[in-house]
Amino acid sequence: MDTGRNGYSATFAAAYTVRAKPGAPVSAPCTWEEVERGKVSPDSFTLRNMPARIAKVGDLWKDLHKRGRSLKQPMEKLGKLSGRKA
């Protein structure tokens, strides 16, 4: 979970991107179960251990395009809450 991306001018790292930081951490999808159990942290996945993770759990986003969701309703709700049109 990359909570540091909420600040002004914060950049986005796509899934499986190696970050320019010590240890070569990789931006990797994880399951809600891993998050809820505290099994993952920003440095959990690295260039060295990512191949083993993919071999073990597969590509968690392989079917992402099949699970797409429209943002129309959330944007309308946000617009109503903020008093602006979405």
N, C-alpha and C positions, 0 to 999 in steps of 0.2 A: 504494500500500500504506500503510494508515494504522496504523503501528506504535504510535502514541501513544494508542491506545484501550485499552491493557492495564492502565492504572493505576486505582487506586481512584476511584470516582465519575466515571470518564471517560464521556463521552457518545458516542452513536452517530450518525453522519450517514448517512442513506439515500443510495443511488446518485442522482446528479444533483442533490444538495443543494449550494447555494452556501453556503460557510462564511463566517462573520463575521470575516474576516481581510483584511489588506491585499492588494490584487490580486484579490479575490473568487475564491479557488480553489474548484473544484467537485469534490465527491466523485464520481469516475467509475470505472466498471468498466474494467479493462484486461486484456490477454491475458497469459498466462504468458510468451510470447515477449518481450513488451515488458518485463516484470519481469526476466527472465533476462538480457536484453541491456543492462539499465540505462537503457532509453529513457524511463522514467517516474519521476517523483518526486512528493512531495506537492503541489508547485506546478505540475505539468505542465499541468493543465487548469484553465481559468478561465472566467468568465462570457463573456469576449470570444472565446475560441477553441473553446468547446464546440460551437457550431453547426457549425463546419467539421469538427470531429472526428466528430460524428455523421453528417454528410454523407459523410465518407470511409470510416468503418468500420462505420457503422450502430449500432444499439443492441445492444451485446454481451450484454445480459441479456434480449433479447426472448423467447428460448425457455427461460428459466430454469425456469418452471413445468413444462416437459416433462422437465427433467433432475433433478428433485427426488430426494433421497436420504433414507432413513430414518436417524435418529440412534440407533436402538435398539441395534444392535451396538456402535458406538463407546461408548455410555453403559454398556453391560454390561461391556465391556472395561475402561473407566476405573474402574468400580465394583470389579472384581476386583483391579485394580492398587492401588487405594487401600484395599482391605479393607472397602469399604462397598457396600451395594446401591444400584444406580442407580434 
